[in-house]
């Protein structure tokens, strides 16, 4: 099983689902940006032509919306990570 299945088995519930949704959303952004650029990426650039095209592929109106969307998803993942690190245990994902 993958990490998502393992997390769901260990701690089913909304906090884990929210983390997985944010992670999946970032993977979709990465895939769309890779499609636009035609190659693997080390970083996703919102500037230049890639930003508006990537935004459009995600159904977002413009590069500013893309940046906001990515930052929101990264924030969700970052918050989960910080909870786990602070607690020293993955079980912190189940706490709010």
C-alpha positions in Angstrom: 0.0 0.0 0.0 1.0 3.6 -0.5 1.5 6.3 2.1 -2.1 7.5 1.8 -3.5 4.1 2.5 -1.1 3.6 5.5 -2.1 7.0 7.0 -5.8 6.3 6.5 -5.4 2.9 8.2 -3.4 4.4 11.1 -5.5 7.5 11.7 -8.7 7.7 9.7 -10.4 11.1 9.9 -10.7 14.6 8.6 -7.1 15.8 9.5 -5.5 13.0 7.5 -7.9 13.5 4.6 -7.2 17.2 4.5 -3.4 16.6 4.4 -3.8 14.0 1.6 -6.1 16.4 -0.3 -3.5 19.2 -0.1 -0.7 16.9 -1.1 -2.7 15.5 -4.0 -3.5 19.1 -5.1 0.2 20.0 -5.1 1.0 16.9 -7.2 -1.7 17.9 -9.8 -0.1 21.4 -9.9 3.3 19.8 -10.5 1.9 17.6 -13.2 0.2 20.5 -15.0 3.4 22.6 -14.8 5.5 19.7 -16.1 3.0 19.4 -19.0 3.3 23.1 -19.8 7.1 23.0 -19.7 7.5 19.7 -21.4 10.0 18.4 -18.9 10.6 17.5 -15.3 10.8 20.5 -12.9 12.9 21.3 -9.9 10.6 24.3 -9.1 7.3 25.6 -10.4 7.6 29.1 -11.9 4.5 31.3 -11.9 6.2 34.0 -13.9 6.5 34.1 -17.6 4.3 32.1 -19.9 4.2 29.0 -17.7 2.2 30.6 -14.9 -1.0 31.6 -16.9 -1.0 28.3 -18.8 -0.6 26.2 -15.7 -3.3 28.2 -14.0 -5.6 27.7 -17.0 -5.0 23.9 -16.9 -6.1 24.0 -13.2 -9.2 26.0 -13.9 -7.7 29.1 -12.2 -8.2 32.6 -13.7 -4.5 33.8 -13.6 -1.0 33.4 -12.2 -2.0 35.3 -9.0 -4.7 32.7 -8.4 -2.2 29.9 -9.0 0.2 31.4 -6.5 -2.6 31.7 -3.9 -3.8 28.2 -4.5 -0.3 26.7 -4.2 0.5 28.7 -1.1 -2.8 27.5 0.5 -2.0 23.9 -0.2 1.6 24.2 0.9 0.3 25.8 4.1 -1.9 22.9 4.9 0.9 20.4 4.4 3.3 22.6 6.3 0.9 22.9 9.3 0.6 19.1 9.4 4.3 18.6 9.2 4.9 21.1 12.0 2.4 19.3 14.2 4.1 16.0 13.7 7.6 17.4 14.3 6.5 19.3 17.4 4.8 16.2 18.9 7.5 13.8 17.7 4.8 11.5 16.5 2.7 10.9 13.4 -0.3 10.6 15.8 -0.3 14.4 16.0 -2.1 14.4 12.6 -5.2 13.1 14.5 -5.1 16.0 16.9 -6.5 19.5 16.4 
